[in-house]
Amino acid sequence: QWATIRIEKGVKKPRPQMLKTPAANGIIERDETPMEKEIARLHRVDFEFSDIFYFCRKGFEAIVEDEVTQRFSSEELVSWNLLTRTNVNFHYISLRLTVVWVIGVIVRYCFLLPLRFTLAAIGITSMIVGTTMVGQLPNSSVKNYLSEVVHLTCSRILVRALSGTIRYHNKENKPQKGGICVANHTSPIDAIILTNDGCYAMVGQVHGGLMGVIQRATVKACPHVWFERSEIKDRHLVTKRLREHVADKSKLPILIFPEGTCINNTSVMMFKKGSFEIGGTIYPVAIKYDPQFGDAFWNSSKYNIVSYLLRIMTSWAIVCNVWYMPPMVREEGEDAVQFANRVKSAIARQGGLTELPWDGGLKRAKVKDTFREEQQKNYSKMLVRNGSIG
């Protein structure tokens, strides 16, 4: 009876408003105080048993819900407004809402899906045929102009196939020729979102099937950089080819996603340093999707590319904002890792994303020993506290 009364009183009390941050959708509420501040708080001379509570709390947080795994699942929605993406685990609420939901499914699958599939087929076919024809022309300014027209036209058709609603901000900072455009990575359609507003030279691995046909056709008209599987493992060879591309100021800017894998658009994870060793000017771009109308995140460990495309083509729309940011160059005395972190921080701030130091490769691999050793050193500093404990 006592417990029941306490529960009833707790229900009547107004609940504190949750912070409107990407991390607020988690299972537990975290203390975001960095370890450096925690170390500063423990300024006592002698070690006390209560000092281990910090480690216990961090351990429990990691066991219940670590800050990495949740970045590889779809971003949770705050509320449902009858226009949000499909809820695959349908729950009956009322007859009226069920009827509205069913009508929405019929509209999306019986009307929007066939229309979008037709537009996508037109866009892909036009891309293959157009770039193949332009590729037959001799190298000249006319060929470059026609290549850009074909790429822009086909990309815009493909964006229409996704019912894309995109707002581009600060267009005066758009990437220029001879530069490197780096952006946070959420989905394979990130490239289409950006090429809808400008032309880029793509970098990637050679594929087979339909993707391989598109790659072989587009490279004839535009200097994309495609690598064989054996070549892409040779980091020095990749860097050399990219440097040669950047050195030619007449070539299109290279588009690179330094995270190397798709993150669920709530955060930005570690940028691989290879993109920042090439040299040249870096043009950061922040991409932020609105999850209310469609989930753009591709969980490649859960869905294959066909299932993923079916999901986004049956959503209501793909809505996003793109911010072009001022160009950045590597400062004197700054190594590639520091430069990459500086660019990553700028993108995270602009897009309203959480900045994380972890490698996105943790989606499929274990934590590197270097990361574990770094945490151990920080813990040692906290316990030793300037050598008070030997």
C-alpha atoms as a printed R data frame, in Angstrom:
    type eleno elety resid chain resno       x      y       z
1   ATOM     1    CA   GLN     A     1   0.000  0.000   0.000
2   ATOM     2    CA   TRP     A     2   2.858  2.383   0.827
3   ATOM     3    CA   ALA     A     3   4.497  1.725  -2.537
4   ATOM     4    CA   THR     A     4   1.207  2.272  -4.362
5   ATOM     5    CA   ILE     A     5   0.712  5.653  -2.685
6   ATOM     6    CA   ARG     A     6   4.274  6.728  -3.563
7   ATOM     7    CA   ILE     A     7   3.743  5.704  -7.195
8   ATOM     8    CA   GLU     A     8   0.469  7.622  -7.400
9   ATOM     9    CA   LYS     A     9   2.136 10.733  -5.969
10  ATOM    10    CA   GLY     A    10   4.972 10.383  -8.453
11  ATOM    11    CA   VAL     A    11   2.559 10.195 -11.371
12  ATOM    12    CA   LYS     A    12   0.787 13.389 -10.273
13  ATOM    13    CA   LYS     A    13   4.064 15.341 -10.068
14  ATOM    14    CA   PRO     A    14   5.094 17.083 -13.301
15  ATOM    15    CA   ARG     A    15   7.959 15.312 -14.978
16  ATOM    16    CA   PRO     A    16  11.053 17.373 -15.808
17  ATOM    17    CA   GLN     A    17  11.382 18.146 -19.506
18  ATOM    18    CA   MET     A    18  13.986 16.021 -21.228
19  ATOM    19    CA   LEU     A    19  16.837 17.682 -22.996
20  ATOM    20    CA   LYS     A    20  16.178 17.991 -26.697
21  ATOM    21    CA   THR     A    21  19.429 16.420 -27.809
22  ATOM    22    CA   PRO     A    22  20.099 13.379 -30.000
23  ATOM    23    CA   ALA     A    23  21.273 11.472 -26.916
24  ATOM    24    CA   ALA     A    24  17.969 12.051 -25.095
25  ATOM    25    CA   ASN     A    25  16.343  9.133 -26.897
26  ATOM    26    CA   GLY     A    26  18.498  6.580 -25.102
27  ATOM    27    CA   ILE     A    27  17.493  4.088 -22.442
28  ATOM    28    CA   ILE     A    28  19.391  5.820 -19.647
29  ATOM    29    CA   GLU     A    29  20.112  9.447 -18.799
30  ATOM    30    CA   ARG     A    30  23.854 10.051 -18.901
31  ATOM    31    CA   ASP     A    31  26.080 12.540 -17.164
32  ATOM    32    CA   GLU     A    32  27.894 14.130 -20.092
33  ATOM    33    CA   THR     A    33  30.634 15.639 -17.916
34  ATOM    34    CA   PRO     A    34  33.977 14.825 -19.567
35  ATOM    35    CA   MET     A    35  36.561 12.825 -17.668
36  ATOM    36    CA   GLU     A    36  38.915 15.813 -17.411
37  ATOM    37    CA   LYS     A    37  36.385 17.673 -15.259
38  ATOM    38    CA   GLU     A    38  35.796 14.573 -13.172
39  ATOM    39    CA   ILE     A    39  39.537 14.428 -12.526
40  ATOM    40    CA   ALA     A    40  39.548 18.099 -11.508
41  ATOM    41    CA   ARG     A    41  36.782 17.473  -8.993
42  ATOM    42    CA   LEU     A    42  38.809 14.827  -7.190
43  ATOM    43    CA   HIS     A    43  41.361 17.243  -5.769
44  ATOM    44    CA   ARG     A    44  41.782 15.551  -2.404
45  ATOM    45    CA   VAL     A    45  45.205 14.366  -1.311
46  ATOM    46    CA   ASP     A    46  44.219 10.871  -0.218
47  ATOM    47    CA   PHE     A    47  42.411  8.237  -2.217
48  ATOM    48    CA   GLU     A    48  38.956  7.359  -0.860
49  ATOM    49    CA   PHE     A    49  36.857  4.301  -1.487
50  ATOM    50    CA   SER     A    50  34.052  6.451  -2.932
51  ATOM    51    CA   ASP     A    51  36.325  7.427  -5.831
52  ATOM    52    CA   ILE     A    52  35.594  4.099  -7.521
53  ATOM    53    CA   PHE     A    53  31.901  4.987  -7.837
54  ATOM    54    CA   TYR     A    54  32.685  7.006 -10.959
55  ATOM    55    CA   PHE     A    55  34.098  3.902 -12.652
56  ATOM    56    CA   CYS     A    56  31.185  1.778 -11.484
57  ATOM    57    CA   ARG     A    57  28.684  4.243 -12.933
58  ATOM    58    CA   LYS     A    58  30.502  4.417 -16.275
59  ATOM    59    CA   GLY     A    59  30.681  0.624 -16.351
60  ATOM    60    CA   PHE     A    60  26.949  0.254 -15.717
61  ATOM    61    CA   GLU     A    61  26.209  2.820 -18.435
62  ATOM    62    CA   ALA     A    62  28.332  0.891 -20.923
63  ATOM    63    CA   ILE     A    63  26.656 -2.408 -20.049
64  ATOM    64    CA   VAL     A    64  23.096 -1.060 -20.221
65  ATOM    65    CA   GLU     A    65  23.599  1.076 -23.323
66  ATOM    66    CA   ASP     A    66  26.964  2.070 -24.728
67  ATOM    67    CA   GLU     A    67  27.202  5.280 -26.774
68  ATOM    68    CA   VAL     A    68  28.366  3.509 -29.956
69  ATOM    69    CA   THR     A    69  25.878  0.692 -30.594
70  ATOM    70    CA   GLN     A    70  22.858  3.021 -30.496
71  ATOM    71    CA   ARG     A    71  24.368  5.025 -33.399
72  ATOM    72    CA   PHE     A    72  23.803  2.054 -35.704
73  ATOM    73    CA   SER     A    73  20.041  1.817 -35.238
74  ATOM    74    CA   SER     A    74  17.321  4.076 -36.630
75  ATOM    75    CA   GLU     A    75  16.829  7.385 -34.871
76  ATOM    76    CA   GLU     A    76  13.816  7.237 -32.562
77  ATOM    77    CA   LEU     A    77  10.955  9.644 -33.123
78  ATOM    78    CA   VAL     A    78   9.658 11.874 -30.348
79  ATOM    79    CA   SER     A    79   6.028 11.535 -31.437
80  ATOM    80    CA   TRP     A    80   3.811 10.078 -34.168
81  ATOM    81    CA   ASN     A    81   1.848 12.596 -36.252
82  ATOM    82    CA   LEU     A    82   0.246 10.330 -38.911
83  ATOM    83    CA   LEU     A    83   2.914 11.476 -41.394
84  ATOM    84    CA   THR     A    84   5.927  9.678 -39.992
85  ATOM    85    CA   ARG     A    85   7.648  6.680 -41.507
86  ATOM    86    CA   THR     A    86   6.130  3.220 -41.406
87  ATOM    87    CA   ASN     A    87   6.026  1.492 -38.043
88  ATOM    88    CA   VAL     A    88   6.821 -2.101 -39.008
89  ATOM    89    CA   ASN     A    89   5.645 -3.304 -35.607
90  ATOM    90    CA   PHE     A    90   2.078 -2.020 -35.961
91  ATOM    91    CA   HIS     A    91   0.182 -1.632 -32.695
92  ATOM    92    CA   TYR     A    92  -3.574 -1.162 -32.588
93  ATOM    93    CA   ILE     A    93  -4.551  2.100 -30.867
94  ATOM    94    CA   SER     A    94  -7.998  2.932 -32.217
95  ATOM    95    CA   LEU     A    95 -10.142  2.179 -35.257
96  ATOM    96    CA   ARG     A    96  -9.838  5.743 -36.589
97  ATOM    97    CA   LEU     A    97  -6.030  5.757 -36.467
98  ATOM    98    CA   THR     A    98  -5.918  2.274 -37.981
99  ATOM    99    CA   VAL     A    99  -8.018  3.407 -40.962
100 ATOM   100    CA   VAL     A   100  -5.748  6.442 -41.484
101 ATOM   101    CA   TRP     A   101  -2.641  4.251 -41.252
102 ATOM   102    CA   VAL     A   102  -4.023  1.731 -43.776
103 ATOM   103    CA   ILE     A   103  -4.910  4.530 -46.215
104 ATOM   104    CA   GLY     A   104  -1.349  5.812 -45.851
105 ATOM   105    CA   VAL     A   105   0.070  2.368 -46.645
106 ATOM   106    CA   ILE     A   106  -2.128  2.117 -49.759
107 ATOM   107    CA   VAL     A   107  -1.026  5.561 -50.961
108 ATOM   108    CA   ARG     A   108   2.661  4.866 -50.392
109 ATOM   109    CA   TYR     A   109   2.793  1.345 -51.821
110 ATOM   110    CA   CYS     A   110   0.171  1.528 -54.590
111 ATOM   111    CA   PHE     A   111   0.717  5.082 -55.844
112 ATOM   112    CA   LEU     A   112   4.036  6.550 -54.705
113 ATOM   113    CA   LEU     A   113   6.133  3.375 -55.072
114 ATOM   114    CA   PRO     A   114   5.306  2.704 -58.771
115 ATOM   115    CA   LEU     A   115   5.778  6.388 -59.615
116 ATOM   116    CA   ARG     A   116   9.111  6.548 -57.810
117 ATOM   117    CA   PHE     A   117  10.300  3.288 -59.342
118 ATOM   118    CA   THR     A   118   9.531  4.662 -62.806
119 ATOM   119    CA   LEU     A   119  11.424  7.881 -62.100
120 ATOM   120    CA   ALA     A   120  14.385  5.930 -60.703
121 ATOM   121    CA   ALA     A   121  14.492  3.721 -63.813
122 ATOM   122    CA   ILE     A   122  14.407  6.812 -66.030
123 ATOM   123    CA   GLY     A   123  17.179  8.471 -64.027
124 ATOM   124    CA   ILE     A   124  19.491  5.436 -64.012
125 ATOM   125    CA   THR     A   125  18.920  4.704 -67.710
126 ATOM   126    CA   SER     A   126  19.525  8.338 -68.619
127 ATOM   127    CA   MET     A   127  22.716  8.331 -66.555
128 ATOM   128    CA   ILE     A   128  24.109  5.248 -68.306
129 ATOM   129    CA   VAL     A   129  23.117  6.299 -71.828
130 ATOM   130    CA   GLY     A   130  24.019  9.974 -71.387
131 ATOM   131    CA   THR     A   131  27.471  9.437 -69.875
132 ATOM   132    CA   THR     A   132  28.283  6.730 -72.423
133 ATOM   133    CA   MET     A   133  27.470  9.083 -75.292
134 ATOM   134    CA   VAL     A   134  29.369 12.011 -73.750
135 ATOM   135    CA   GLY     A   135  32.302  9.702 -73.081
136 ATOM   136    CA   GLN     A   136  32.770  9.198 -76.816
137 ATOM   137    CA   LEU     A   137  33.607 12.874 -77.332
138 ATOM   138    CA   PRO     A   138  37.217 14.094 -77.279
139 ATOM   139    CA   ASN     A   139  38.422 15.838 -74.127
140 ATOM   140    CA   SER     A   140  37.379 19.480 -74.309
141 ATOM   141    CA   SER     A   141  35.400 22.143 -72.476
142 ATOM   142    CA   VAL     A   142  32.294 21.038 -74.411
143 ATOM   143    CA   LYS     A   143  32.642 17.483 -73.098
144 ATOM   144    CA   ASN     A   144  33.056 18.735 -69.521
145 ATOM   145    CA   TYR     A   145  29.982 20.951 -69.874
146 ATOM   146    CA   LEU     A   146  27.817 18.158 -71.291
147 ATOM   147    CA   SER     A   147  29.055 15.770 -68.609
148 ATOM   148    CA   GLU     A   148  27.994 18.175 -65.870
149 ATOM   149    CA   VAL     A   149  24.580 18.677 -67.513
150 ATOM   150    CA   VAL     A   150  23.999 14.907 -67.688
151 ATOM   151    CA   HIS     A   151  25.102 14.325 -64.081
152 ATOM   152    CA   LEU     A   152  22.998 17.172 -62.691
153 ATOM   153    CA   THR     A   153  19.899 16.239 -64.703
154 ATOM   154    CA   CYS     A   154  20.018 12.557 -63.769
155 ATOM   155    CA   SER     A   155  20.762 13.282 -60.099
156 ATOM   156    CA   ARG     A   156  17.751 15.588 -59.919
157 ATOM   157    CA   ILE     A   157  15.525 12.919 -61.454
158 ATOM   158    CA   LEU     A   158  16.750 10.444 -58.813
159 ATOM   159    CA   VAL     A   159  16.063 12.963 -56.030
160 ATOM   160    CA   ARG     A   160  12.498 13.317 -57.371
161 ATOM   161    CA   ALA     A   161  12.234  9.527 -57.212
162 ATOM   162    CA   LEU     A   162  12.823  9.811 -53.456
163 ATOM   163    CA   SER     A   163  10.442 12.773 -53.064
164 ATOM   164    CA   GLY     A   164  13.482 14.625 -51.800
165 ATOM   165    CA   THR     A   165  12.934 18.006 -50.146
166 ATOM   166    CA   ILE     A   166  16.348 19.571 -49.650
167 ATOM   167    CA   ARG     A   167  17.390 22.988 -48.384
168 ATOM   168    CA   TYR     A   168  20.923 24.100 -49.251
169 ATOM   169    CA   HIS     A   169  22.444 26.760 -47.011
170 ATOM   170    CA   ASN     A   170  25.430 29.076 -47.611
171 ATOM   171    CA   LYS     A   171  25.877 28.269 -51.291
172 ATOM   172    CA   GLU     A   172  28.734 30.744 -51.485
173 ATOM   173    CA   ASN     A   173  30.834 28.058 -49.732
174 ATOM   174    CA   LYS     A   174  30.174 25.328 -52.310
175 ATOM   175    CA   PRO     A   175  33.229 23.127 -53.040
176 ATOM   176    CA   GLN     A   176  35.427 24.368 -55.877
177 ATOM   177    CA   LYS     A   177  37.427 22.455 -58.468
178 ATOM   178    CA   GLY     A   178  40.685 21.031 -57.214
179 ATOM   179    CA   GLY     A   179  39.310 20.737 -53.666
180 ATOM   180    CA   ILE     A   180  38.052 17.930 -51.429
181 ATOM   181    CA   CYS     A   181  34.474 17.853 -50.155
182 ATOM   182    CA   VAL     A   182  34.024 15.900 -46.903
183 ATOM   183    CA   ALA     A   183  30.651 15.219 -45.278
184 ATOM   184    CA   ASN     A   184  29.080 13.113 -42.552
185 ATOM   185    CA   HIS     A   185  27.673  9.824 -43.828
186 ATOM   186    CA   THR     A   186  24.166  8.495 -43.200
187 ATOM   187    CA   SER     A   187  23.104  6.760 -46.390
188 ATOM   188    CA   PRO     A   188  24.187  5.861 -49.940
189 ATOM   189    CA   ILE     A   189  21.820  8.612 -51.106
190 ATOM   190    CA   ASP     A   190  24.100 11.220 -49.497
191 ATOM   191    CA   ALA     A   191  25.963 11.388 -52.796
192 ATOM   192    CA   ILE     A   192  22.734 11.994 -54.732
193 ATOM   193    CA   ILE     A   193  21.707 14.687 -52.243
194 ATOM   194    CA   LEU     A   194  24.951 16.563 -52.910
195 ATOM   195    CA   THR     A   195  25.167 15.970 -56.675
196 ATOM   196    CA   ASN     A   196  21.649 17.382 -56.965
197 ATOM   197    CA   ASP     A   197  23.248 20.787 -56.383
198 ATOM   198    CA   GLY     A   198  26.659 20.342 -58.012
199 ATOM   199    CA   CYS     A   199  29.018 17.910 -59.711
200 ATOM   200    CA   TYR     A   200  31.668 15.893 -57.891
201 ATOM   201    CA   ALA     A   201  34.258 13.268 -58.676
202 ATOM   202    CA   MET     A   202  33.327 10.137 -56.751
203 ATOM   203    CA   VAL     A   203  35.795  7.901 -54.942
204 ATOM   204    CA   GLY     A   204  35.035  4.260 -54.282
205 ATOM   205    CA   GLN     A   205  35.575  0.603 -54.906
206 ATOM   206    CA   VAL     A   206  34.744 -1.062 -58.223
207 ATOM   207    CA   HIS     A   207  31.472 -3.027 -58.011
208 ATOM   208    CA   GLY     A   208  29.726 -5.563 -60.184
209 ATOM   209    CA   GLY     A   209  26.138 -5.768 -61.389
210 ATOM   210    CA   LEU     A   210  24.094 -2.646 -62.060
211 ATOM   211    CA   MET     A   211  26.406 -0.500 -59.916
212 ATOM   212    CA   GLY     A   212  29.369 -1.657 -61.969
213 ATOM   213    CA   VAL     A   213  27.596 -0.714 -65.206
214 ATOM   214    CA   ILE     A   214  26.927  2.795 -63.835
215 ATOM   215    CA   GLN     A   215  30.543  3.158 -62.692
216 ATOM   216    CA   ARG     A   216  31.992  2.131 -66.055
217 ATOM   217    CA   ALA     A   217  29.650  4.483 -67.903
218 ATOM   218    CA   THR     A   218  30.150  7.546 -65.693
219 ATOM   219    CA   VAL     A   219  33.940  7.295 -65.583
220 ATOM   220    CA   LYS     A   220  34.029  7.767 -69.364
221 ATOM   221    CA   ALA     A   221  32.465 11.202 -69.072
222 ATOM   222    CA   CYS     A   222  33.793 12.348 -65.682
223 ATOM   223    CA   PRO     A   223  37.135 11.689 -63.903
224 ATOM   224    CA   HIS     A   224  35.763  9.591 -61.052
225 ATOM   225    CA   VAL     A   225  38.310  7.604 -59.034
226 ATOM   226    CA   TRP     A   226  37.354  3.920 -58.855
227 ATOM   227    CA   PHE     A   227  39.658  1.382 -57.174
228 ATOM   228    CA   GLU     A   228  39.925 -2.353 -57.581
229 ATOM   229    CA   ARG     A   229  39.533 -4.401 -54.393
230 ATOM   230    CA   SER     A   230  43.285 -5.153 -54.342
231 ATOM   231    CA   GLU     A   231  44.199 -1.477 -54.881
232 ATOM   232    CA   ILE     A   232  42.009 -0.019 -52.172
233 ATOM   233    CA   LYS     A   233  43.957 -1.963 -49.519
234 ATOM   234    CA   ASP     A   234  47.114 -0.109 -50.558
235 ATOM   235    CA   ARG     A   235  46.733  3.206 -48.713
236 ATOM   236    CA   HIS     A   236  49.775  4.747 -50.390
237 ATOM   237    CA   LEU     A   237  48.427  3.982 -53.862
238 ATOM   238    CA   VAL     A   238  45.048  5.483 -52.989
239 ATOM   239    CA   THR     A   239  46.687  8.620 -51.603
240 ATOM   240    CA   LYS     A   240  48.857  8.973 -54.706
241 ATOM   241    CA   ARG     A   241  45.929  8.795 -57.121
242 ATOM   242    CA   LEU     A   242  43.886 11.257 -55.093
243 ATOM   243    CA   ARG     A   243  46.797 13.696 -54.896
244 ATOM   244    CA   GLU     A   244  47.166 13.563 -58.658
245 ATOM   245    CA   HIS     A   245  43.469 14.362 -59.022
246 ATOM   246    CA   VAL     A   246  43.587 17.298 -56.570
247 ATOM   247    CA   ALA     A   247  46.713 18.708 -58.233
248 ATOM   248    CA   ASP     A   248  44.710 19.275 -61.424
249 ATOM   249    CA   LYS     A   249  42.662 22.403 -60.679
250 ATOM   250    CA   SER     A   250  40.477 21.796 -63.729
251 ATOM   251    CA   LYS     A   251  39.000 18.581 -62.298
252 ATOM   252    CA   LEU     A   252  35.860 18.398 -60.210
253 ATOM   253    CA   PRO     A   253  36.155 18.381 -56.395
254 ATOM   254    CA   ILE     A   254  36.470 14.943 -54.842
255 ATOM   255    CA   LEU     A   255  33.563 13.809 -52.646
256 ATOM   256    CA   ILE     A   256  34.665 11.730 -49.638
257 ATOM   257    CA   PHE     A   257  32.831 10.428 -46.567
258 ATOM   258    CA   PRO     A   258  35.664 10.049 -44.019
259 ATOM   259    CA   GLU     A   259  33.629  8.044 -41.486
260 ATOM   260    CA   GLY     A   260  33.780  5.071 -43.845
261 ATOM   261    CA   THR     A   261  30.369  3.732 -42.797
262 ATOM   262    CA   CYS     A   262  26.794  4.930 -42.316
263 ATOM   263    CA   ILE     A   263  25.837  6.489 -38.954
264 ATOM   264    CA   ASN     A   264  22.218  7.133 -37.968
265 ATOM   265    CA   ASN     A   265  22.460 10.949 -38.349
266 ATOM   266    CA   THR     A   266  22.430 11.639 -34.623
267 ATOM   267    CA   SER     A   267  26.213 11.890 -34.359
268 ATOM   268    CA   VAL     A   268  29.511 12.173 -36.207
269 ATOM   269    CA   MET     A   269  32.089  9.473 -35.527
270 ATOM   270    CA   MET     A   270  35.822  9.348 -36.149
271 ATOM   271    CA   PHE     A   271  37.077 10.693 -39.486
272 ATOM   272    CA   LYS     A   272  39.745  8.505 -41.078
273 ATOM   273    CA   LYS     A   273  42.944 10.509 -41.506
274 ATOM   274    CA   GLY     A   274  43.638  9.353 -45.076
275 ATOM   275    CA   SER     A   275  41.393 11.993 -46.604
276 ATOM   276    CA   PHE     A   276  43.334 14.713 -44.783
277 ATOM   277    CA   GLU     A   277  46.799 13.557 -45.826
278 ATOM   278    CA   ILE     A   278  46.186 14.349 -49.485
279 ATOM   279    CA   GLY     A   279  46.665 18.085 -49.154
280 ATOM   280    CA   GLY     A   280  44.630 20.817 -50.792
281 ATOM   281    CA   THR     A   281  41.599 22.668 -49.524
282 ATOM   282    CA   ILE     A   282  38.917 20.852 -47.519
283 ATOM   283    CA   TYR     A   283  35.291 21.920 -48.013
284 ATOM   284    CA   PRO     A   284  33.218 20.581 -45.073
285 ATOM   285    CA   VAL     A   285  29.530 19.833 -45.617
286 ATOM   286    CA   ALA     A   286  27.008 18.971 -42.896
287 ATOM   287    CA   ILE     A   287  23.959 16.870 -43.807
288 ATOM   288    CA   LYS     A   288  21.038 16.547 -41.392
289 ATOM   289    CA   TYR     A   289  17.929 14.501 -42.267
290 ATOM   290    CA   ASP     A   290  14.485 15.023 -40.751
291 ATOM   291    CA   PRO     A   291  13.367 11.542 -39.568
292 ATOM   292    CA   GLN     A   292   9.672 12.443 -39.327
293 ATOM   293    CA   PHE     A   293   8.838 11.699 -42.961
294 ATOM   294    CA   GLY     A   294  11.379  9.031 -43.832
295 ATOM   295    CA   ASP     A   295  14.329  7.221 -42.290
296 ATOM   296    CA   ALA     A   296  17.374  7.778 -44.501
297 ATOM   297    CA   PHE     A   297  19.771  5.721 -42.368
298 ATOM   298    CA   TRP     A   298  21.069  2.511 -43.944
299 ATOM   299    CA   ASN     A   299  21.795 -0.215 -41.419
300 ATOM   300    CA   SER     A   300  23.869 -2.368 -43.756
301 ATOM   301    CA   SER     A   301  24.221 -5.132 -41.163
302 ATOM   302    CA   LYS     A   302  20.417 -5.511 -41.035
303 ATOM   303    CA   TYR     A   303  19.172 -4.633 -44.542
304 ATOM   304    CA   ASN     A   304  20.664 -5.301 -47.958
305 ATOM   305    CA   ILE     A   305  20.647 -2.515 -50.515
306 ATOM   306    CA   VAL     A   306  17.420 -3.737 -52.180
307 ATOM   307    CA   SER     A   307  15.502 -3.830 -48.890
308 ATOM   308    CA   TYR     A   308  16.876 -0.439 -47.947
309 ATOM   309    CA   LEU     A   309  15.838  1.190 -51.234
310 ATOM   310    CA   LEU     A   310  12.360 -0.327 -50.864
311 ATOM   311    CA   ARG     A   311  12.082  1.199 -47.382
312 ATOM   312    CA   ILE     A   312  13.007  4.726 -48.423
313 ATOM   313    CA   MET     A   313  10.952  4.594 -51.634
314 ATOM   314    CA   THR     A   314   7.871  3.649 -49.616
315 ATOM   315    CA   SER     A   315   8.374  6.415 -47.055
316 ATOM   316    CA   TRP     A   316   6.535  9.710 -47.361
317 ATOM   317    CA   ALA     A   317   9.565 11.802 -48.278
318 ATOM   318    CA   ILE     A   318  13.270 12.358 -47.672
319 ATOM   319    CA   VAL     A   319  13.668 15.761 -46.028
320 ATOM   320    CA   CYS     A   320  17.075 17.176 -45.164
321 ATOM   321    CA   ASN     A   321  19.205 20.279 -44.738
322 ATOM   322    CA   VAL     A   322  22.655 20.707 -46.260
323 ATOM   323    CA   TRP     A   323  25.091 23.305 -44.969
324 ATOM   324    CA   TYR     A   324  28.104 24.321 -47.068
325 ATOM   325    CA   MET     A   325  30.791 25.476 -44.654
326 ATOM   326    CA   PRO     A   326  33.784 27.773 -45.185
327 ATOM   327    CA   PRO     A   327  36.862 26.006 -46.628
328 ATOM   328    CA   MET     A   328  39.486 24.754 -44.197
329 ATOM   329    CA   VAL     A   329  43.204 24.118 -44.682
330 ATOM   330    CA   ARG     A   330  45.722 22.244 -42.601
331 ATOM   331    CA   GLU     A   331  47.493 24.590 -40.217
332 ATOM   332    CA   GLU     A   332  51.224 24.640 -39.616
333 ATOM   333    CA   GLY     A   333  52.278 22.023 -37.065
334 ATOM   334    CA   GLU     A   334  48.933 20.220 -37.316
335 ATOM   335    CA   ASP     A   335  49.004 16.532 -38.207
336 ATOM   336    CA   ALA     A   336  46.358 14.729 -40.263
337 ATOM   337    CA   VAL     A   337  44.524 13.352 -37.203
338 ATOM   338    CA   GLN     A   338  44.229 16.784 -35.575
339 ATOM   339    CA   PHE     A   339  43.046 18.303 -38.830
340 ATOM   340    CA   ALA     A   340  40.445 15.559 -39.266
341 ATOM   341    CA   ASN     A   341  39.167 16.112 -35.716
342 ATOM   342    CA   ARG     A   342  38.910 19.861 -36.282
343 ATOM   343    CA   VAL     A   343  36.858 19.360 -39.446
344 ATOM   344    CA   LYS     A   344  34.682 16.750 -37.718
345 ATOM   345    CA   SER     A   345  33.966 19.142 -34.826
346 ATOM   346    CA   ALA     A   346  32.926 21.880 -37.238
347 ATOM   347    CA   ILE     A   347  30.521 19.558 -39.077
348 ATOM   348    CA   ALA     A   348  29.029 18.282 -35.810
349 ATOM   349    CA   ARG     A   349  28.400 21.815 -34.528
350 ATOM   350    CA   GLN     A   350  26.798 22.969 -37.764
351 ATOM   351    CA   GLY     A   351  24.530 19.933 -38.128
352 ATOM   352    CA   GLY     A   352  23.548 19.777 -34.450
353 ATOM   353    CA   LEU     A   353  25.102 16.307 -34.157
354 ATOM   354    CA   THR     A   354  26.858 14.606 -31.258
355 ATOM   355    CA   GLU     A   355  30.622 14.334 -31.724
356 ATOM   356    CA   LEU     A   356  32.086 10.936 -30.829
357 ATOM   357    CA   PRO     A   357  35.750  9.837 -30.921
358 ATOM   358    CA   TRP     A   358  34.955  6.227 -31.792
359 ATOM   359    CA   ASP     A   359  35.694  4.532 -35.106
360 ATOM   360    CA   GLY     A   360  32.576  3.674 -37.124
361 ATOM   361    CA   GLY     A   361  34.222  0.342 -37.901
362 ATOM   362    CA   LEU     A   362  33.059 -0.804 -34.460
363 ATOM   363    CA   LYS     A   363  29.822 -1.701 -36.216
364 ATOM   364    CA   ARG     A   364  31.557 -4.904 -37.321
365 ATOM   365    CA   ALA     A   365  34.889 -5.000 -35.455
366 ATOM   366    CA   LYS     A   366  36.167 -4.977 -31.878
367 ATOM   367    CA   VAL     A   367  37.654 -1.981 -30.098
368 ATOM   368    CA   LYS     A   368  41.309 -1.410 -30.977
369 ATOM   369    CA   ASP     A   369  43.888 -1.927 -28.263
370 ATOM   370    CA   THR     A   370  45.036  1.691 -28.643
371 ATOM   371    CA   PHE     A   371  41.592  2.974 -27.592
372 ATOM   372    CA   ARG     A   372  41.552  0.635 -24.594
373 ATOM   373    CA   GLU     A   373  45.029  1.719 -23.551
374 ATOM   374    CA   GLU     A   374  44.060  5.392 -23.826
375 ATOM   375    CA   GLN     A   375  41.126  4.888 -21.470
376 ATOM   376    CA   GLN     A   376  43.365  2.982 -19.056
377 ATOM   377    CA   LYS     A   377  45.804  5.912 -18.990
378 ATOM   378    CA   ASN     A   378  42.979  8.334 -18.211
379 ATOM   379    CA   TYR     A   379  41.750  6.110 -15.397
380 ATOM   380    CA   SER     A   380  45.283  5.903 -14.026
381 ATOM   381    CA   LYS     A   381  45.538  9.688 -13.955
382 ATOM   382    CA   MET     A   382  42.306  9.856 -11.989
383 ATOM   383    CA   LEU     A   383  43.497  7.322  -9.416
384 ATOM   384    CA   VAL     A   384  47.057  8.544  -9.094
385 ATOM   385    CA   ARG     A   385  46.115 12.256  -8.943
386 ATOM   386    CA   ASN     A   386  49.481 13.817  -9.526
387 ATOM   387    CA   GLY     A   387  51.429 11.012  -7.913
388 ATOM   388    CA   SER     A   388  49.708 10.928  -4.552
389 ATOM   389    CA   ILE     A   389  49.390  7.161  -4.869
390 ATOM   390    CA   GLY     A   390  52.408  5.118  -5.832
